[in-house]
Amino acid sequence: MPKAYSEDGYIASHTYTTGFYKEQTPAFLHYALLSGGLGPRLPAAFSSSEAFASCDIGCGFGLTPIIAAAVDPTADIWGFDFNAEHISGAKALAQAANVPNVTLLDASFETFLDHDTPDFDLITLHGIYSWVSDESRQQIIKILHKRLKPGGVVYLSYNGLTGWASAAPMRQFFYDYTNLTDSDPFAGASNAAAMVNGMRAAGAAFFGVNPQAGRLLDKALQTDARYMVHEYLNGNWSLFSLVQVADELASAGLSYAGSADLTHAFDVFHMTPEAQAMLGSIPNPLLRESARDFFMNPLLRKDIFVKDPPLTTSDRQTEALMDQRFCAMKLAGQLPQHFNFPRGGVSLTADAHAAIKTALSKGPASARTIVDNSGVELKSVLNGLKLLANVGFVAPALPEAMTAEGQQHTDRFNAALAEYEKGSGERVPFYASPITGGGISREADAALLKAFGVRV
Ligand SMILES: C[S@@+](CC[C@H](N)C(=O)[O-])C[C@H]1O[C@@H](n2cnc3c(N)ncnc32)[C@H](O)[C@@H]1O
């Protein structure tokens, strides 16, 4: 294995980007399960009155767990990574921003279980599963088996088979080129992409029969160099179907509960009636998801698994949906009523649109409050909010009491960022929001930042 790599083939010489991923936050996962989960199964993780504990496996620079800790001072948040530079950067930020309830460990999948940790309600892995060895995946499964509470939730993302299949030869070429020319990974990835682009320009037949590979090459030519290195230059790069992943996770006692990709709720706008009928005729939910991938072609699958989920009734699920608060992701006054999908346009009813717009321009609101204040029919408000969440115009928000409790802690975190950046030279691209319990881009409009509870 070239020296840039860890023993199991992960690129260890170069650090990754500093990102925040909403799919790893409890509020978002809770809503994803409520709105599109498989039947009436709400995991205990989101309803327990005990203090919440979560762990981010392979957390990189740790911004996602640090924000999770900053917004919920009662939670016990953990993250670990075997790249020492990632963890020292993460610890420096947590310390500078006064976030005491996050523990960041310099540990590998293999050594994590040697540490004294609590059992977790939520374990997340973003950008890990496709890029590590078979042995590392087995270590991860051992962690899930031993450290996830009964009723706990796992979120994991991985490269989907259908979306990436045609890019496999290109990714192998990037990897081989970098290692056979003994290139530095940044130069190797960039030169290899330029070379493959040249091959395409010279008429390489591969791109004629694999148009998706061409689209991914276009993306590779423009993307962040650190993403390129971690996406394309690892010794391991495996594409999976849900059936394969579910099979591996079953040995940790986990079963598939739904997707964190909210488009699942709106197949009707993405697929022909024939396609929907075909999917509807597949009784096995895992096989149905794998078939759906042929239609939707996702690059990244974002799956949610649960351990021994307690059953709840569909009445309780509807009640929970009615109480789910939302905030506007764009300025509330600009919420559109009509949206275009591949299968045609769709509109919120005029009264639901007006009621949602009025409510959200005053702050976060639930379907129950919107109905109480406007008298509009519940079904059209719920459907309107679901549609707006699907297209990213509204985001699930935390209960009011949690926002109130988290406000001063997020204030402290957000206020510390500028000073931290001056000292470290590192850019932190997200503020913490006590409204969503997640991050919001620091480039966002000032009015939107205010609506997200960011006071800087
Ligand atoms: C693509 S990055 C994703 C980082 C972060 N989850 C994110 O999405 O920003 C993959 C991470 O896994 C970490 N990693 C890879 N193999 C590991 C191992 N055996 N033990 C612990 N961390 C590992 C890497 O150091 C890297 O930070």
The ligand as an SDF file (V2000), in Angstrom:
LIG
                    3D

 27 29  0  0  0  0  0  0  0  0999 V2000
  -15.0000   10.9950    3.5200 C   0  0  0  0  0  0  0  0  0  0  0  0
  -14.5120   11.3320    5.1450 S   0  0  0  0  0  0  0  0  0  0  0  0
  -16.0390   11.7520    5.9090 C   0  0  0  0  0  0  0  0  0  0  0  0
  -15.8480   12.5950    7.1430 C   0  0  0  0  0  0  0  0  0  0  0  0
  -17.1500   13.1020    7.7490 C   0  0  0  0  0  0  0  0  0  0  0  0
  -18.0140   12.0230    8.1770 N   0  0  0  0  0  0  0  0  0  0  0  0
  -17.8510   13.9940    6.7460 C   0  0  0  0  0  0  0  0  0  0  0  0
  -18.7950   13.5110    6.1100 O   0  0  0  0  0  0  0  0  0  0  0  0
  -17.4300   15.1360    6.5910 O   0  0  0  0  0  0  0  0  0  0  0  0
  -14.1840    9.7230    5.8350 C   0  0  0  0  0  0  0  0  0  0  0  0
  -13.5730    9.7740    7.2320 C   0  0  0  0  0  0  0  0  0  0  0  0
  -13.4030    8.4590    7.7550 O   0  0  0  0  0  0  0  0  0  0  0  0
  -12.2000    8.4330    8.5020 C   0  0  0  0  0  0  0  0  0  0  0  0
  -11.7400    7.0310    8.5840 N   0  0  0  0  0  0  0  0  0  0  0  0
  -11.4130    6.2130    7.5620 C   0  0  0  0  0  0  0  0  0  0  0  0
  -11.0220    5.0100    8.0180 N   0  0  0  0  0  0  0  0  0  0  0  0
  -11.1060    5.0630    9.3700 C   0  0  0  0  0  0  0  0  0  0  0  0
  -10.8350    4.1310   10.4080 C   0  0  0  0  0  0  0  0  0  0  0  0
  -10.3860    2.9030   10.1420 N   0  0  0  0  0  0  0  0  0  0  0  0
  -11.0680    4.5190   11.6780 N   0  0  0  0  0  0  0  0  0  0  0  0
  -11.5480    5.7770   11.9480 C   0  0  0  0  0  0  0  0  0  0  0  0
  -11.7900    6.7000   11.0130 N   0  0  0  0  0  0  0  0  0  0  0  0
  -11.5870    6.3510    9.7280 C   0  0  0  0  0  0  0  0  0  0  0  0
  -11.2610    9.3120    7.7130 C   0  0  0  0  0  0  0  0  0  0  0  0
  -10.1640    9.7950    8.4350 O   0  0  0  0  0  0  0  0  0  0  0  0
  -12.1970   10.4240    7.2480 C   0  0  0  0  0  0  0  0  0  0  0  0
  -12.2210   11.4970    8.1310 O   0  0  0  0  0  0  0  0  0  0  0  0
  1  2  1  0
  2  3  1  0
  2 10  1  0
  3  4  1  0
  4  5  1  0
  5  6  1  0
  5  7  1  0
  7  8  2  0
  7  9  1  0
 10 11  1  0
 11 12  1  0
 11 26  1  0
 12 13  1  0
 13 14  1  0
 13 24  1  0
 14 15  1  0
 14 23  1  0
 15 16  2  0
 16 17  1  0
 17 18  1  0
 17 23  2  0
 18 19  1  0
 18 20  2  0
 20 21  1  0
 21 22  2  0
 22 23  1  0
 24 25  1  0
 24 26  1  0
 26 27  1  0
M  CHG  2   2   1   9  -1
M  END
$$$$
